[in-house]
Amino acid sequence: LDIRYARHIFILRHATAFLFFWGALVVMYAYASRHFGSRGWALVAVIFLLLSPRQFGHAFINTRDIPTMMFFLLQMLTLRVFLEKRTVPSALLHGLTSGLVLALRVGVLFGVLFTVLFTILDVLNHWGIKNRAVWAHTFLLLCCWVAATALCTVLFWPLLWQDPLQNFLVAAHNMMTSQNNPGGFYFGEHIGEVPWHWVPVHLLIQTPLLYSGLAITAIGLFCRDFLRGGRSAMRTMFPDLQIVLWLVLPVITVIAL
Protein backbone atom coordinates (compact mmCIF):
# COMPACT_ATOMS: atom_id res chain seq x y z
CA LEU A 1 0.00 0.00 0.00
CA ASP A 2 3.10 2.23 -0.03
CA ILE A 3 2.44 3.54 3.49
CA ARG A 4 5.57 5.34 4.67
CA TYR A 5 4.70 7.48 7.68
CA ALA A 6 4.47 6.11 11.22
CA ARG A 7 1.15 7.81 11.87
CA HIS A 8 -0.45 6.19 8.84
CA ILE A 9 1.03 2.82 9.77
CA PHE A 10 -0.49 3.02 13.25
CA ILE A 11 -3.87 4.12 11.89
CA LEU A 12 -3.86 1.14 9.53
CA ARG A 13 -2.95 -1.20 12.40
CA HIS A 14 -5.79 0.20 14.53
CA ALA A 15 -8.23 -0.18 11.65
CA THR A 16 -7.11 -3.73 10.94
CA ALA A 17 -7.43 -4.66 14.62
CA PHE A 18 -10.94 -3.22 14.72
CA LEU A 19 -11.89 -5.28 11.66
CA PHE A 20 -11.27 -8.39 13.77
CA PHE A 21 -13.51 -7.00 16.50
CA TRP A 22 -16.18 -6.23 13.91
CA GLY A 23 -15.78 -9.81 12.66
CA ALA A 24 -16.33 -11.04 16.21
CA LEU A 25 -19.62 -9.11 16.33
CA VAL A 26 -20.71 -10.75 13.06
CA VAL A 27 -19.85 -14.24 14.33
CA MET A 28 -21.59 -13.51 17.65
CA TYR A 29 -24.72 -12.55 15.70
CA ALA A 30 -24.54 -15.77 13.68
CA TYR A 31 -24.15 -17.91 16.82
CA ALA A 32 -26.84 -16.10 18.81
CA SER A 33 -29.37 -16.15 15.98
CA ARG A 34 -28.76 -19.89 15.59
CA HIS A 35 -29.23 -20.40 19.34
CA PHE A 36 -32.25 -18.16 19.97
CA GLY A 37 -33.90 -18.38 16.55
CA SER A 38 -34.50 -14.64 16.86
CA ARG A 39 -32.81 -11.71 15.15
CA GLY A 40 -33.79 -9.44 18.05
CA TRP A 41 -32.09 -11.53 20.76
CA ALA A 42 -29.10 -12.04 18.48
CA LEU A 43 -28.71 -8.26 18.20
CA VAL A 44 -28.98 -7.96 22.00
CA ALA A 45 -26.05 -10.37 22.32
CA VAL A 46 -24.06 -8.33 19.79
CA ILE A 47 -24.83 -5.06 21.60
CA PHE A 48 -23.67 -6.59 24.91
CA LEU A 49 -20.33 -7.46 23.33
CA LEU A 50 -20.04 -4.11 21.55
CA LEU A 51 -20.74 -2.13 24.74
CA SER A 52 -18.34 -4.10 26.91
CA PRO A 53 -15.83 -1.35 27.87
CA ARG A 54 -12.80 -3.61 28.23
CA GLN A 55 -13.37 -5.36 24.90
CA PHE A 56 -14.14 -2.16 23.01
CA GLY A 57 -11.06 -0.44 24.41
CA HIS A 58 -8.87 -3.31 23.24
CA ALA A 59 -10.64 -3.53 19.88
CA PHE A 60 -8.30 -0.96 18.30
CA ILE A 61 -4.95 -1.97 19.79
CA ASN A 62 -4.94 -5.61 20.90
CA THR A 63 -3.81 -7.60 17.87
CA ARG A 64 -3.65 -10.92 19.72
CA ASP A 65 -6.53 -11.25 22.16
CA ILE A 66 -9.21 -9.70 19.93
CA PRO A 67 -8.43 -11.95 16.91
CA THR A 68 -8.31 -14.90 19.32
CA MET A 69 -11.75 -13.93 20.61
CA MET A 70 -13.10 -13.75 17.06
CA PHE A 71 -11.66 -17.10 16.01
CA PHE A 72 -12.81 -18.74 19.24
CA LEU A 73 -16.34 -17.47 18.59
CA LEU A 74 -15.98 -18.97 15.12
CA GLN A 75 -14.75 -22.22 16.67
CA MET A 76 -17.87 -22.39 18.87
CA LEU A 77 -20.09 -21.63 15.86
CA THR A 78 -18.49 -24.36 13.73
CA LEU A 79 -18.77 -26.76 16.70
CA ARG A 80 -22.49 -26.07 16.75
CA VAL A 81 -22.71 -26.75 13.01
CA PHE A 82 -20.59 -29.90 13.39
CA LEU A 83 -22.86 -31.32 16.11
CA GLU A 84 -25.97 -30.58 14.05
CA LYS A 85 -24.76 -31.90 10.68
CA ARG A 86 -22.25 -34.61 11.73
CA THR A 87 -20.56 -34.67 8.32
CA VAL A 88 -16.91 -34.85 7.26
CA PRO A 89 -16.94 -31.32 5.72
CA SER A 90 -18.33 -29.85 8.95
CA ALA A 91 -15.65 -31.73 10.93
CA LEU A 92 -12.91 -30.36 8.65
CA LEU A 93 -14.30 -26.82 8.89
CA HIS A 94 -14.34 -27.08 12.67
CA GLY A 95 -10.76 -28.38 12.54
CA LEU A 96 -9.75 -25.33 10.51
CA THR A 97 -11.12 -22.92 13.11
CA SER A 98 -9.70 -24.98 15.99
CA GLY A 99 -6.26 -24.82 14.39
CA LEU A 100 -6.50 -21.07 13.85
CA VAL A 101 -7.29 -20.48 17.53
CA LEU A 102 -4.50 -22.75 18.79
CA ALA A 103 -2.00 -21.08 16.45
CA LEU A 104 -2.91 -17.71 17.96
CA ARG A 105 -3.06 -18.69 21.65
CA VAL A 106 -1.96 -22.07 22.96
CA GLY A 107 -3.89 -21.24 26.12
CA VAL A 108 -7.13 -21.92 24.26
CA LEU A 109 -6.51 -25.67 24.55
CA PHE A 110 -9.81 -25.94 26.40
CA GLY A 111 -11.48 -25.50 23.00
CA VAL A 112 -10.26 -29.00 22.13
CA LEU A 113 -11.82 -30.28 25.34
CA PHE A 114 -15.07 -28.58 24.34
CA THR A 115 -15.25 -30.48 21.07
CA VAL A 116 -14.50 -33.91 22.56
CA LEU A 117 -16.82 -33.39 25.54
CA PHE A 118 -19.82 -32.15 23.59
CA THR A 119 -19.43 -34.66 20.78
CA ILE A 120 -19.58 -37.50 23.31
CA LEU A 121 -22.48 -35.91 25.20
CA ASP A 122 -24.35 -35.35 21.93
CA VAL A 123 -24.08 -39.04 20.98
CA LEU A 124 -25.15 -40.16 24.46
CA ASN A 125 -28.04 -37.72 24.27
CA HIS A 126 -29.52 -38.89 20.99
CA TRP A 127 -28.40 -42.47 20.48
CA GLY A 128 -27.18 -43.88 23.80
CA ILE A 129 -24.11 -45.95 24.52
CA LYS A 130 -25.01 -49.14 22.64
CA ASN A 131 -25.37 -47.88 19.06
CA ARG A 132 -22.06 -49.07 17.59
CA ALA A 133 -22.66 -47.66 14.11
CA VAL A 134 -23.14 -44.15 15.48
CA TRP A 135 -20.07 -44.43 17.70
CA ALA A 136 -17.99 -45.65 14.75
CA HIS A 137 -19.17 -42.74 12.62
CA THR A 138 -18.46 -40.33 15.46
CA PHE A 139 -14.94 -41.74 15.86
CA LEU A 140 -14.32 -41.21 12.13
CA LEU A 141 -15.53 -37.62 12.36
CA LEU A 142 -13.33 -36.93 15.39
CA CYS A 143 -10.32 -38.37 13.54
CA CYS A 144 -11.00 -35.99 10.63
CA TRP A 145 -11.32 -33.10 13.08
CA VAL A 146 -8.07 -33.99 14.90
CA ALA A 147 -6.18 -34.28 11.61
CA ALA A 148 -7.51 -30.93 10.35
CA THR A 149 -6.80 -29.23 13.69
CA ALA A 150 -3.22 -30.53 13.83
CA LEU A 151 -2.53 -29.60 10.20
CA CYS A 152 -3.98 -26.08 10.51
CA THR A 153 -2.22 -25.44 13.83
CA VAL A 154 1.14 -26.19 12.22
CA LEU A 155 0.23 -24.34 9.02
CA PHE A 156 -0.68 -21.08 10.80
CA TRP A 157 2.02 -21.22 13.51
CA PRO A 158 5.52 -20.77 12.01
CA LEU A 159 7.18 -21.86 15.27
CA LEU A 160 5.89 -25.38 14.58
CA TRP A 161 7.27 -25.62 11.06
CA GLN A 162 10.38 -27.19 12.58
CA ASP A 163 9.94 -29.97 15.15
CA PRO A 164 6.18 -29.37 15.62
CA LEU A 165 5.51 -31.61 18.63
CA GLN A 166 8.52 -30.49 20.66
CA ASN A 167 7.95 -26.80 20.03
CA PHE A 168 4.25 -27.13 20.83
CA LEU A 169 5.05 -28.79 24.17
CA VAL A 170 7.58 -26.07 24.94
CA ALA A 171 5.00 -23.36 24.16
CA ALA A 172 2.38 -25.10 26.32
CA HIS A 173 4.86 -25.45 29.19
CA ASN A 174 5.82 -21.79 28.86
CA MET A 175 2.15 -20.78 28.99
CA MET A 176 1.61 -22.77 32.21
CA THR A 177 4.81 -21.74 34.03
CA SER A 178 6.90 -18.86 32.68
CA GLN A 179 3.88 -16.58 32.09
CA ASN A 180 2.63 -17.10 35.63
CA ASN A 181 4.42 -13.96 36.81
CA PRO A 182 2.60 -10.73 35.91
CA GLY A 183 3.95 -8.63 38.79
CA GLY A 184 2.11 -5.56 39.97
CA PHE A 185 -0.17 -5.01 42.94
CA TYR A 186 -3.03 -7.32 43.84
CA PHE A 187 -5.24 -6.64 46.87
CA GLY A 188 -2.71 -4.07 48.04
CA GLU A 189 0.30 -6.37 47.92
CA HIS A 190 3.08 -6.81 45.37
CA ILE A 191 2.74 -10.31 43.90
CA GLY A 192 5.38 -12.41 42.18
CA GLU A 193 3.08 -15.29 41.28
CA VAL A 194 -0.53 -15.51 40.18
CA PRO A 195 -2.88 -16.87 42.88
CA TRP A 196 -5.67 -19.24 41.82
CA HIS A 197 -8.37 -16.57 42.21
CA TRP A 198 -6.60 -14.01 39.98
CA VAL A 199 -8.75 -14.68 36.88
CA PRO A 200 -12.23 -14.64 38.49
CA VAL A 201 -11.34 -11.50 40.44
CA HIS A 202 -10.17 -9.71 37.30
CA LEU A 203 -13.25 -10.86 35.41
CA LEU A 204 -15.47 -9.27 38.05
CA ILE A 205 -13.38 -6.08 38.12
CA GLN A 206 -13.29 -5.60 34.35
CA THR A 207 -16.85 -6.70 33.52
CA PRO A 208 -19.86 -4.40 33.97
CA LEU A 209 -21.92 -5.33 37.03
CA LEU A 210 -25.01 -5.80 34.85
CA TYR A 211 -23.21 -8.47 32.79
CA SER A 212 -21.85 -10.28 35.86
CA GLY A 213 -25.22 -10.17 37.60
CA LEU A 214 -27.05 -11.57 34.58
CA ALA A 215 -24.42 -14.29 34.11
CA ILE A 216 -24.57 -15.43 37.73
CA THR A 217 -28.38 -15.36 37.65
CA ALA A 218 -28.44 -17.35 34.41
CA ILE A 219 -26.10 -20.02 35.78
CA GLY A 220 -28.25 -20.33 38.90
CA LEU A 221 -31.48 -20.66 36.90
CA PHE A 222 -29.85 -23.16 34.55
CA CYS A 223 -28.66 -25.35 37.44
CA ARG A 224 -32.10 -25.22 39.05
CA ASP A 225 -33.93 -26.22 35.84
CA PHE A 226 -31.32 -28.82 34.97
CA LEU A 227 -31.64 -30.55 38.35
CA ARG A 228 -35.43 -30.42 38.20
CA GLY A 229 -35.61 -31.77 34.67
CA GLY A 230 -34.01 -35.16 35.35
CA ARG A 231 -32.85 -37.22 32.38
CA SER A 232 -34.92 -35.28 29.86
CA ALA A 233 -33.18 -32.04 30.84
CA MET A 234 -29.94 -33.01 29.09
CA ARG A 235 -31.65 -33.26 25.70
CA THR A 236 -33.75 -30.10 25.97
CA MET A 237 -31.09 -27.96 27.66
CA PHE A 238 -28.04 -29.24 25.74
CA PRO A 239 -27.49 -25.96 23.77
CA ASP A 240 -27.70 -23.96 27.00
CA LEU A 241 -25.21 -26.34 28.65
CA GLN A 242 -22.69 -25.45 25.94
CA ILE A 243 -23.00 -21.74 26.75
CA VAL A 244 -22.81 -22.24 30.53
CA LEU A 245 -19.66 -24.34 30.22
CA TRP A 246 -18.32 -21.85 27.66
CA LEU A 247 -18.31 -19.33 30.51
CA VAL A 248 -17.17 -21.61 33.34
CA LEU A 249 -14.75 -24.10 31.78
CA PRO A 250 -12.08 -21.61 30.57
CA VAL A 251 -11.84 -20.10 34.05
CA ILE A 252 -11.55 -23.56 35.62
CA THR A 253 -8.90 -24.53 33.05
CA VAL A 254 -6.76 -21.47 33.80
CA ILE A 255 -7.02 -22.12 37.55
CA ALA A 256 -6.14 -25.81 37.10
CA LEU A 257 -3.10 -25.05 34.92
C-alpha positions as CSV (number, residue, x, y, z in Angstrom):
1,L,0.0,0.0,0.0
2,D,3.1,2.2,0.0
3,I,2.4,3.5,3.5
4,R,5.6,5.3,4.7
5,Y,4.7,7.5,7.7
6,A,4.5,6.1,11.2
7,R,1.1,7.8,11.9
8,H,-0.4,6.2,8.8
9,I,1.0,2.8,9.8
10,F,-0.5,3.0,13.2
11,I,-3.9,4.1,11.9
12,L,-3.9,1.1,9.5
13,R,-3.0,-1.2,12.4
14,H,-5.8,0.2,14.5
15,A,-8.2,-0.2,11.6
16,T,-7.1,-3.7,10.9
17,A,-7.4,-4.7,14.6
18,F,-10.9,-3.2,14.7
19,L,-11.9,-5.3,11.7
20,F,-11.3,-8.4,13.8
21,F,-13.5,-7.0,16.5
22,W,-16.2,-6.2,13.9
23,G,-15.8,-9.8,12.7
24,A,-16.3,-11.0,16.2
25,L,-19.6,-9.1,16.3
26,V,-20.7,-10.8,13.1
27,V,-19.9,-14.2,14.3
28,M,-21.6,-13.5,17.6
29,Y,-24.7,-12.5,15.7
30,A,-24.5,-15.8,13.7
31,Y,-24.1,-17.9,16.8
32,A,-26.8,-16.1,18.8
33,S,-29.4,-16.1,16.0
34,R,-28.8,-19.9,15.6
35,H,-29.2,-20.4,19.3
36,F,-32.2,-18.2,20.0
37,G,-33.9,-18.4,16.6
38,S,-34.5,-14.6,16.9
39,R,-32.8,-11.7,15.2
40,G,-33.8,-9.4,18.1
41,W,-32.1,-11.5,20.8
42,A,-29.1,-12.0,18.5
43,L,-28.7,-8.3,18.2
44,V,-29.0,-8.0,22.0
45,A,-26.0,-10.4,22.3
46,V,-24.1,-8.3,19.8
47,I,-24.8,-5.1,21.6
48,F,-23.7,-6.6,24.9
49,L,-20.3,-7.5,23.3
50,L,-20.0,-4.1,21.6
51,L,-20.7,-2.1,24.7
52,S,-18.3,-4.1,26.9
53,P,-15.8,-1.4,27.9
54,R,-12.8,-3.6,28.2
55,Q,-13.4,-5.4,24.9
56,F,-14.1,-2.2,23.0
57,G,-11.1,-0.4,24.4
58,H,-8.9,-3.3,23.2
59,A,-10.6,-3.5,19.9
60,F,-8.3,-1.0,18.3
61,I,-5.0,-2.0,19.8
62,N,-4.9,-5.6,20.9
63,T,-3.8,-7.6,17.9
64,R,-3.6,-10.9,19.7
65,D,-6.5,-11.3,22.2
66,I,-9.2,-9.7,19.9
67,P,-8.4,-12.0,16.9
68,T,-8.3,-14.9,19.3
69,M,-11.8,-13.9,20.6
70,M,-13.1,-13.7,17.1
71,F,-11.7,-17.1,16.0
72,F,-12.8,-18.7,19.2
73,L,-16.3,-17.5,18.6
74,L,-16.0,-19.0,15.1
75,Q,-14.8,-22.2,16.7
76,M,-17.9,-22.4,18.9
77,L,-20.1,-21.6,15.9
78,T,-18.5,-24.4,13.7
79,L,-18.8,-26.8,16.7
80,R,-22.5,-26.1,16.7
81,V,-22.7,-26.7,13.0
82,F,-20.6,-29.9,13.4
83,L,-22.9,-31.3,16.1
84,E,-26.0,-30.6,14.0
85,K,-24.8,-31.9,10.7
86,R,-22.3,-34.6,11.7
87,T,-20.6,-34.7,8.3
88,V,-16.9,-34.8,7.3
89,P,-16.9,-31.3,5.7
90,S,-18.3,-29.8,9.0
91,A,-15.6,-31.7,10.9
92,L,-12.9,-30.4,8.6
93,L,-14.3,-26.8,8.9
94,H,-14.3,-27.1,12.7
95,G,-10.8,-28.4,12.5
96,L,-9.8,-25.3,10.5
97,T,-11.1,-22.9,13.1
98,S,-9.7,-25.0,16.0
99,G,-6.3,-24.8,14.4
100,L,-6.5,-21.1,13.9
101,V,-7.3,-20.5,17.5
102,L,-4.5,-22.7,18.8
103,A,-2.0,-21.1,16.5
104,L,-2.9,-17.7,18.0
105,R,-3.1,-18.7,21.7
106,V,-2.0,-22.1,23.0
107,G,-3.9,-21.2,26.1
108,V,-7.1,-21.9,24.3
109,L,-6.5,-25.7,24.5
110,F,-9.8,-25.9,26.4
111,G,-11.5,-25.5,23.0
112,V,-10.3,-29.0,22.1
113,L,-11.8,-30.3,25.3
114,F,-15.1,-28.6,24.3
115,T,-15.2,-30.5,21.1
116,V,-14.5,-33.9,22.6
117,L,-16.8,-33.4,25.5
118,F,-19.8,-32.1,23.6
119,T,-19.4,-34.7,20.8
120,I,-19.6,-37.5,23.3
121,L,-22.5,-35.9,25.2
122,D,-24.4,-35.3,21.9
123,V,-24.1,-39.0,21.0
124,L,-25.2,-40.2,24.5
125,N,-28.0,-37.7,24.3
126,H,-29.5,-38.9,21.0
127,W,-28.4,-42.5,20.5
128,G,-27.2,-43.9,23.8
129,I,-24.1,-45.9,24.5
130,K,-25.0,-49.1,22.6
131,N,-25.4,-47.9,19.1
132,R,-22.1,-49.1,17.6
133,A,-22.7,-47.7,14.1
134,V,-23.1,-44.1,15.5
135,W,-20.1,-44.4,17.7
136,A,-18.0,-45.7,14.8
137,H,-19.2,-42.7,12.6
138,T,-18.5,-40.3,15.5
139,F,-14.9,-41.7,15.9
140,L,-14.3,-41.2,12.1
141,L,-15.5,-37.6,12.4
142,L,-13.3,-36.9,15.4
143,C,-10.3,-38.4,13.5
144,C,-11.0,-36.0,10.6
145,W,-11.3,-33.1,13.1
146,V,-8.1,-34.0,14.9
147,A,-6.2,-34.3,11.6
148,A,-7.5,-30.9,10.4
149,T,-6.8,-29.2,13.7
150,A,-3.2,-30.5,13.8
151,L,-2.5,-29.6,10.2
152,C,-4.0,-26.1,10.5
153,T,-2.2,-25.4,13.8
154,V,1.1,-26.2,12.2
155,L,0.2,-24.3,9.0
156,F,-0.7,-21.1,10.8
157,W,2.0,-21.2,13.5
158,P,5.5,-20.8,12.0
159,L,7.2,-21.9,15.3
160,L,5.9,-25.4,14.6
161,W,7.3,-25.6,11.1
162,Q,10.4,-27.2,12.6
163,D,9.9,-30.0,15.1
164,P,6.2,-29.4,15.6
165,L,5.5,-31.6,18.6
166,Q,8.5,-30.5,20.7
167,N,8.0,-26.8,20.0
168,F,4.2,-27.1,20.8
169,L,5.0,-28.8,24.2
170,V,7.6,-26.1,24.9
171,A,5.0,-23.4,24.2
172,A,2.4,-25.1,26.3
173,H,4.9,-25.4,29.2
174,N,5.8,-21.8,28.9
175,M,2.2,-20.8,29.0
176,M,1.6,-22.8,32.2
177,T,4.8,-21.7,34.0
178,S,6.9,-18.9,32.7
179,Q,3.9,-16.6,32.1
180,N,2.6,-17.1,35.6
181,N,4.4,-14.0,36.8
182,P,2.6,-10.7,35.9
183,G,3.9,-8.6,38.8
184,G,2.1,-5.6,40.0
185,F,-0.2,-5.0,42.9
186,Y,-3.0,-7.3,43.8
187,F,-5.2,-6.6,46.9
188,G,-2.7,-4.1,48.0
189,E,0.3,-6.4,47.9
190,H,3.1,-6.8,45.4
191,I,2.7,-10.3,43.9
192,G,5.4,-12.4,42.2
193,E,3.1,-15.3,41.3
194,V,-0.5,-15.5,40.2
195,P,-2.9,-16.9,42.9
196,W,-5.7,-19.2,41.8
197,H,-8.4,-16.6,42.2
198,W,-6.6,-14.0,40.0
199,V,-8.7,-14.7,36.9
200,P,-12.2,-14.6,38.5
201,V,-11.3,-11.5,40.4
202,H,-10.2,-9.7,37.3
203,L,-13.2,-10.9,35.4
204,L,-15.5,-9.3,38.1
205,I,-13.4,-6.1,38.1
206,Q,-13.3,-5.6,34.3
207,T,-16.8,-6.7,33.5
208,P,-19.9,-4.4,34.0
209,L,-21.9,-5.3,37.0
210,L,-25.0,-5.8,34.8
211,Y,-23.2,-8.5,32.8
212,S,-21.8,-10.3,35.9
213,G,-25.2,-10.2,37.6
214,L,-27.0,-11.6,34.6
215,A,-24.4,-14.3,34.1
216,I,-24.6,-15.4,37.7
217,T,-28.4,-15.4,37.6
218,A,-28.4,-17.4,34.4
219,I,-26.1,-20.0,35.8
220,G,-28.3,-20.3,38.9
221,L,-31.5,-20.7,36.9
222,F,-29.9,-23.2,34.6
223,C,-28.7,-25.4,37.4
224,R,-32.1,-25.2,39.0
225,D,-33.9,-26.2,35.8
226,F,-31.3,-28.8,35.0
227,L,-31.6,-30.5,38.3
228,R,-35.4,-30.4,38.2
229,G,-35.6,-31.8,34.7
230,G,-34.0,-35.2,35.4
231,R,-32.9,-37.2,32.4
232,S,-34.9,-35.3,29.9
233,A,-33.2,-32.0,30.8
234,M,-29.9,-33.0,29.1
235,R,-31.6,-33.3,25.7
236,T,-33.8,-30.1,26.0
237,M,-31.1,-28.0,27.7
238,F,-28.0,-29.2,25.7
239,P,-27.5,-26.0,23.8
240,D,-27.7,-24.0,27.0
241,L,-25.2,-26.3,28.6
242,Q,-22.7,-25.5,25.9
243,I,-23.0,-21.7,26.7
244,V,-22.8,-22.2,30.5
245,L,-19.7,-24.3,30.2
246,W,-18.3,-21.9,27.7
247,L,-18.3,-19.3,30.5
248,V,-17.2,-21.6,33.3
249,L,-14.7,-24.1,31.8
250,P,-12.1,-21.6,30.6
251,V,-11.8,-20.1,34.1
252,I,-11.5,-23.6,35.6
253,T,-8.9,-24.5,33.0
254,V,-6.8,-21.5,33.8
255,I,-7.0,-22.1,37.6
256,A,-6.1,-25.8,37.1
257,L,-3.1,-25.0,34.9
